[in-house]
Amino acid sequence: MMDLSELKRLLLKPEIYPDHPQEIRWTETHISLLFFTGQYVYKFKKPVDFGFLDFTTLEKRKFFCEEEVRLNRRLSPGLYLGVVKVTEDQGKVSFNGSGEVVEYAVKMREIPLDSLMDRLLQRGEVTSEMIQKVAEKLASFHSLAETNDYIKSFAKPKRVREDTEENFQQTIKYIDRVIPRRIFETIREQTNRFYEHREELFEKRITEERIRDCHGDLRLEHIFWGKEIFIFDCIEFNERFRYTDVAADIAFLSMDLDYHGRGDLDPFLIHTYMERSGDRDLLEILDFYKCYRAYVRGKVESFRLDDRGISEEEKEEAFQRAKRYFTLAYEYSQKFKL
């Protein structure tokens, strides 16, 4: 592939874009580079391997770009426009041109960030009716999402336990640094007790086909509110984060409302979802998955403390977020229906 810094330099040139923007804005995450033209977003995958994702070859990046479009069109069909090639011919770089393919990107419509639900929530503009509309869309999505014996196998208690144990192992180094030992041990003990006492509940949910090809990262910042509701940025890079109980999807959004101090909106999410989906056992397992989701977010924020590429101020902010997530996880663990 072309050198990443060189590719970034070339992609900041407005003249290579087919929509002829006046300027290019860009941002990056630990796995992506995003370029904004005012009309469209071009999202590139970095050539990284974190174990749970591997984008190290051009073929893999092409495949996961295609997967990102395919999977996200389920909930945002008008947002994801397709996969485009970046080509180089005699030193000239262009989109979908002639010459050698040097990279692939997901092409999306650019949407106003102020209409994302986390921003709306901060401004006090999210209503109970809006949350009910989101719940209705999710219930419909889950009812149509793919399921089969392979997908269902990811919700076996033994399989889910591997994920939670991985989280505990990866956060041992943060004990008494971010998470107090008492909190860590209580969450771990309650989680493992839930597997032992509620094995039949996991099996019942498998039998009732509550295990689906879900979104996997259902947070407020991934929901766009407009004439059409877009729920985007699902997990495309690792199926084990997406093949899960629908309760784990709903739990992520429910936990996010709690984290942002709007637990008062949560009943509108849960009750509407249960009514539309007919999921009568949701409340039996919801706090378990809310604990799991909060703990994962605490872990991810803790990882930032070891990132040499961010400032001490950013690390302090991550530290405070991690502590808050771990506290939420502890609170949920006290509510498990054993």
C-alpha positions as CSV (number, residue, x, y, z in Angstrom):
1,M,0.0,0.0,0.0
2,M,0.9,3.6,-0.3
3,D,2.6,5.1,2.8
4,L,-0.2,6.2,5.2
5,S,1.2,9.7,5.7
6,E,1.6,10.2,2.0
7,L,-1.9,8.9,1.4
8,K,-3.2,11.4,4.0
9,R,-1.4,14.2,2.3
10,L,-2.8,13.4,-1.1
11,L,-6.4,13.0,0.2
12,L,-6.3,16.5,1.6
13,K,-6.2,17.8,-2.0
14,P,-9.8,18.9,-3.0
15,E,-9.1,18.5,-6.7
16,I,-9.0,14.7,-6.5
17,Y,-12.5,14.3,-5.2
18,P,-15.4,13.8,-7.8
19,D,-17.7,16.3,-6.0
20,H,-15.1,19.1,-6.3
21,P,-15.2,20.4,-2.7
22,Q,-13.7,23.7,-1.8
23,E,-11.9,22.2,1.2
24,I,-11.3,18.9,3.0
25,R,-11.7,18.3,6.7
26,W,-10.4,15.2,8.3
27,T,-10.2,13.3,11.5
28,E,-9.0,9.9,12.7
29,T,-9.6,7.2,15.2
30,H,-7.3,4.3,16.2
31,I,-8.6,2.3,13.2
32,S,-9.8,4.8,10.7
33,L,-9.1,7.9,8.7
34,L,-12.1,10.0,7.7
35,F,-12.2,12.8,5.1
36,F,-15.2,15.2,4.8
37,T,-16.1,17.1,1.7
38,G,-19.2,18.8,2.8
39,Q,-21.4,16.4,0.9
40,Y,-19.7,13.1,1.5
41,V,-17.4,11.2,3.9
42,Y,-14.7,8.9,2.8
43,K,-13.7,6.4,5.5
44,F,-10.4,4.5,5.2
45,K,-9.3,1.7,7.4
46,K,-5.8,1.9,8.8
47,P,-3.4,-1.1,8.2
48,V,-3.5,-2.2,11.8
49,D,-3.9,-5.5,13.7
50,F,-5.3,-5.4,17.2
51,G,-6.0,-9.1,17.5
52,F,-9.8,-8.5,17.5
53,L,-9.4,-6.9,14.1
54,D,-7.0,-7.2,11.3
55,F,-6.8,-4.7,8.4
56,T,-3.2,-5.4,7.5
57,T,-3.6,-6.2,3.8
58,L,-5.4,-4.4,1.0
59,E,-7.6,-7.4,0.4
60,K,-8.7,-7.4,4.0
61,R,-9.5,-3.7,4.0
62,K,-11.5,-4.1,0.8
63,F,-13.5,-7.0,2.4
64,F,-14.2,-5.1,5.6
65,C,-15.2,-1.9,3.7
66,E,-17.7,-4.0,1.8
67,E,-18.9,-5.6,5.0
68,E,-19.3,-2.2,6.6
69,V,-21.5,-1.0,3.8
70,R,-23.6,-4.3,3.7
71,L,-24.2,-4.5,7.4
72,N,-24.9,-0.8,8.0
73,R,-27.3,-0.6,5.2
74,R,-29.6,-2.7,7.4
75,L,-30.3,0.3,9.6
76,S,-29.0,3.2,7.5
77,P,-29.7,2.4,3.8
78,G,-29.6,6.0,2.6
79,L,-26.4,6.8,4.5
80,Y,-23.9,4.2,3.1
81,L,-23.4,4.8,-0.6
82,G,-20.8,2.1,-1.4
83,V,-17.1,1.3,-1.6
84,V,-14.8,3.3,-3.8
85,K,-11.3,2.7,-5.0
86,V,-8.4,5.1,-4.8
87,T,-6.1,4.5,-7.8
88,E,-2.7,5.8,-8.9
89,D,-1.7,6.2,-12.5
90,Q,1.7,7.7,-13.3
91,G,1.8,9.5,-10.0
92,K,-1.7,10.8,-10.2
93,V,-4.2,9.7,-7.5
94,S,-7.9,9.7,-8.1
95,F,-11.1,8.0,-7.0
96,N,-12.3,5.1,-9.2
97,G,-9.7,6.1,-11.9
98,S,-7.4,4.0,-14.1
99,G,-4.2,2.5,-12.8
100,E,-3.2,0.6,-9.7
101,V,-5.7,0.3,-6.8
102,V,-3.8,1.7,-3.8
103,E,-6.7,1.8,-1.3
104,Y,-10.4,1.3,-0.7
105,A,-12.8,3.6,1.2
106,V,-16.4,3.5,2.4
107,K,-18.3,6.4,0.9
108,M,-21.1,7.9,3.0
109,R,-23.4,10.9,3.0
110,E,-22.1,13.6,5.3
111,I,-24.7,14.3,8.1
112,P,-24.8,17.2,10.6
113,L,-23.1,16.1,13.8
114,D,-25.4,18.3,15.8
115,S,-28.2,15.9,15.0
116,L,-26.5,12.9,16.6
117,M,-28.4,11.8,19.7
118,D,-25.6,12.3,22.2
119,R,-25.4,16.0,21.1
120,L,-29.2,16.3,21.2
121,L,-29.2,14.8,24.7
122,Q,-26.5,17.3,25.9
123,R,-28.8,20.1,24.7
124,G,-31.9,18.6,26.4
125,E,-33.6,18.0,23.1
126,V,-34.2,14.3,23.3
127,T,-37.8,13.4,24.2
128,S,-39.5,10.2,25.3
129,E,-41.3,10.1,21.9
130,M,-37.9,10.1,20.1
131,I,-36.6,7.2,22.3
132,Q,-39.8,5.3,21.6
133,K,-39.3,5.7,17.8
134,V,-35.7,4.4,18.2
135,A,-37.0,1.4,20.2
136,E,-39.6,0.6,17.5
137,K,-36.9,0.7,14.8
138,L,-34.6,-1.6,16.8
139,A,-37.4,-4.1,17.5
140,S,-38.2,-4.2,13.8
141,F,-34.5,-4.6,12.9
142,H,-33.9,-7.4,15.4
143,S,-37.0,-9.3,14.2
144,L,-35.5,-9.4,10.7
145,A,-31.8,-9.8,11.6
146,E,-30.2,-13.1,10.5
147,T,-30.1,-16.0,12.9
148,N,-28.9,-19.6,12.6
149,D,-27.2,-22.3,14.7
150,Y,-23.8,-20.7,14.2
151,I,-24.9,-17.3,15.3
152,K,-26.8,-18.8,18.2
153,S,-23.7,-20.6,19.4
154,F,-22.2,-17.2,20.4
155,A,-24.8,-16.8,23.2
156,K,-24.0,-20.1,25.0
157,P,-23.1,-19.3,28.6
158,K,-19.6,-20.9,28.1
159,R,-19.0,-18.7,25.1
160,V,-20.3,-15.5,26.7
161,R,-18.2,-16.3,29.8
162,E,-15.0,-16.3,27.6
163,D,-15.8,-12.7,26.7
164,T,-16.4,-11.5,30.2
165,E,-13.3,-13.3,31.5
166,E,-11.3,-11.7,28.8
167,N,-12.5,-8.3,30.0
168,F,-11.5,-9.2,33.6
169,Q,-8.1,-10.4,32.6
170,Q,-7.4,-7.3,30.5
171,T,-8.3,-5.0,33.4
172,I,-6.2,-6.7,36.1
173,K,-3.5,-4.1,35.6
174,Y,-5.9,-1.3,36.4
175,I,-7.0,-2.7,39.8
176,D,-6.5,0.1,42.4
177,R,-5.4,2.4,39.6
178,V,-8.8,2.9,38.0
179,I,-11.1,0.3,39.5
180,P,-10.9,-0.5,43.2
181,R,-10.2,-4.2,44.0
182,R,-13.4,-4.6,45.9
183,I,-15.4,-3.4,42.9
184,F,-13.5,-5.6,40.5
185,E,-13.9,-8.7,42.6
186,T,-17.6,-8.1,43.2
187,I,-18.4,-7.6,39.5
188,R,-16.5,-10.7,38.6
189,E,-18.1,-12.8,41.3
190,Q,-21.6,-11.6,40.5
191,T,-21.0,-12.2,36.8
192,N,-19.9,-15.8,37.3
193,R,-22.7,-16.5,39.7
194,F,-25.2,-15.3,37.0
195,Y,-23.8,-18.0,34.6
196,E,-24.1,-20.7,37.3
197,H,-27.7,-19.7,38.5
198,R,-29.2,-18.7,35.2
199,E,-27.9,-21.1,32.6
200,E,-31.5,-22.0,31.7
201,L,-32.2,-18.4,30.8
202,F,-29.4,-18.3,28.3
203,E,-30.7,-21.5,26.7
204,K,-34.3,-20.2,26.7
205,R,-33.2,-17.1,24.8
206,I,-31.4,-19.3,22.3
207,T,-34.5,-21.5,21.8
208,E,-36.7,-18.4,21.4
209,E,-34.3,-17.1,18.7
210,R,-33.3,-13.9,20.6
211,I,-29.7,-14.4,19.3
212,R,-29.2,-12.4,16.1
213,D,-26.7,-10.7,13.9
214,C,-27.0,-7.4,15.8
215,H,-25.5,-3.9,15.7
216,G,-22.8,-4.5,18.4
217,D,-22.0,-0.9,19.2
218,L,-25.4,0.7,19.9
219,R,-24.6,4.0,21.5
220,L,-26.3,7.4,21.3
221,E,-23.4,8.8,19.2
222,H,-24.3,6.3,16.5
223,I,-27.9,7.4,16.1
224,F,-28.8,10.3,13.8
225,W,-32.2,12.0,14.3
226,G,-33.7,13.6,11.2
227,K,-36.6,13.0,8.8
228,E,-35.2,9.4,8.8
229,I,-33.5,7.8,11.8
230,F,-30.0,6.4,10.9
231,I,-28.4,4.0,13.3
232,F,-24.9,3.5,11.9
233,D,-21.3,2.4,12.6
234,C,-22.1,-1.2,13.6
235,I,-19.3,-3.7,14.3
236,E,-18.2,-5.1,10.9
237,F,-14.7,-6.3,11.9
238,N,-15.4,-9.1,14.3
239,E,-18.5,-11.3,14.2
240,R,-18.3,-12.3,17.9
241,F,-19.0,-8.7,18.9
242,R,-22.1,-8.7,16.7
243,Y,-23.6,-12.2,17.0
244,T,-25.3,-11.7,20.3
245,D,-28.5,-11.6,22.3
246,V,-30.7,-8.7,21.2
247,A,-30.7,-7.8,25.0
248,A,-27.0,-7.0,24.7
249,D,-27.8,-4.5,21.9
250,I,-30.6,-2.8,23.9
251,A,-28.5,-2.9,27.1
252,F,-25.8,-0.8,25.4
253,L,-28.2,2.0,24.6
254,S,-29.9,1.7,28.0
255,M,-26.5,1.9,29.7
256,D,-25.6,4.9,27.6
257,L,-28.7,6.8,28.7
258,D,-27.7,6.0,32.4
259,Y,-24.1,7.2,31.8
260,H,-25.4,10.5,30.4
261,G,-27.6,11.0,33.4
262,R,-30.9,10.4,31.5
263,G,-32.0,7.2,33.1
264,D,-35.5,8.8,33.1
265,L,-35.7,8.0,29.4
266,D,-34.8,4.4,29.8
267,P,-38.3,3.1,30.6
268,F,-39.5,4.4,27.2
269,L,-36.8,2.5,25.5
270,I,-37.3,-0.8,27.4
271,H,-41.1,-0.9,27.6
272,T,-41.6,0.1,23.9
273,Y,-39.0,-2.5,22.8
274,M,-40.6,-5.2,24.9
275,E,-44.1,-4.3,23.6
276,R,-43.0,-4.3,19.9
277,S,-40.7,-7.3,20.1
278,G,-42.7,-9.5,22.5
279,D,-39.5,-10.1,24.5
280,R,-41.0,-11.0,27.9
281,D,-37.8,-12.2,29.4
282,L,-35.7,-9.1,28.6
283,L,-35.7,-7.7,32.1
284,E,-34.4,-11.0,33.4
285,I,-31.1,-10.5,31.6
286,L,-30.9,-6.8,30.9
287,D,-28.9,-5.8,34.0
288,F,-26.4,-8.5,33.2
289,Y,-25.7,-7.2,29.8
290,K,-25.8,-3.6,31.0
291,C,-23.0,-4.5,33.4
292,Y,-21.1,-6.2,30.6
293,R,-21.4,-3.1,28.4
294,A,-20.4,-0.7,31.1
295,Y,-17.4,-2.8,32.0
296,V,-16.3,-3.0,28.4
297,R,-16.5,0.8,28.1
298,G,-14.5,1.2,31.3
299,K,-11.9,-1.2,29.9
300,V,-11.6,0.8,26.6
301,E,-11.2,4.1,28.4
302,S,-8.6,2.5,30.7
303,F,-6.6,1.5,27.7
304,R,-6.2,5.1,26.8
305,L,-4.1,5.7,29.9
306,D,-1.3,3.7,28.3
307,D,-1.6,5.5,24.9
308,R,1.6,7.6,24.4
309,G,-0.1,9.5,21.6
310,I,-2.5,11.5,23.8
311,S,-2.0,14.3,26.2
312,E,-2.1,14.1,30.0
313,E,-5.3,16.1,29.9
314,E,-6.9,13.6,27.6
315,K,-5.7,10.8,29.9
316,E,-7.3,12.4,32.9
317,E,-10.6,12.7,31.1
318,A,-10.4,9.0,30.1
319,F,-9.6,8.1,33.7
320,Q,-12.7,9.9,34.9
321,R,-14.9,8.2,32.3
322,A,-13.4,4.8,33.1
323,K,-14.1,5.2,36.8
324,R,-17.7,6.2,36.0
325,Y,-18.3,3.2,33.8
326,F,-16.8,0.8,36.3
327,T,-19.1,2.3,39.0
328,L,-22.1,1.8,36.7
329,A,-21.0,-1.8,36.1
330,Y,-20.9,-2.4,39.9
331,E,-24.3,-0.9,40.4
332,Y,-25.8,-3.1,37.7
333,S,-24.1,-6.2,39.2
334,Q,-26.1,-5.6,42.4
335,K,-29.4,-5.9,40.5
336,F,-28.8,-9.3,38.8
337,K,-31.8,-11.6,39.0
338,L,-30.1,-14.7,40.3
